[in-house]
């Protein structure tokens, strides 16, 4: 099993082969404001992983605004390229997969090798191993990993007055359609300088 995770907010390992699935990530951010009010922000991302390691994320934005996809990220492990698609403008930015990393790049990202084992629990009918890291008095990072999928199923961080939770659910153990990992022909390439 891969020992470290870290692809943006998803904590998602790339290039994992022979473990296809699709599912939904729900993110919830709760923040206590100085006036004691509490804010809640939610988001939804669908994820698809193919047997060959290709992975697709469909970002539905904050507050689950229907079924409108705002952005798509395709990690084509076979081509060793990452495609970032802007759905509204039908444009695509391409970069080599080598510009992405699975290694933790900050104190807040998680690594099994340095975290305390906190046991097992079942999430979405998958046995998951739990790991936790405490930092200071109030900061806590916790994640639950399915060895069967080699995937974080639940991640939670508490940083002062802010709590972030990410849950993977509605798991389907089927091979996604290979067309999902190809940029549509009507998307125009863009360069970012």
Secondary structure, DSSP 4 states (H G I P E B T S, - for coil): ---B--SGGG---SS--S--EEEEEEEEEEEE-TTS-EEEEEEEEEEEE-TTS-EEEEEEEETT-TT---EEEEEETTTTEEEEEETTTTEEEEEEGGGS--S--STTS-BGGGSEEEEEEEETTEEEEEEEEEETTTEEEEEEEETTTTEEEEEEEEETTEEEEEEEEEEE-SPPPGGGGS--TTPEE----
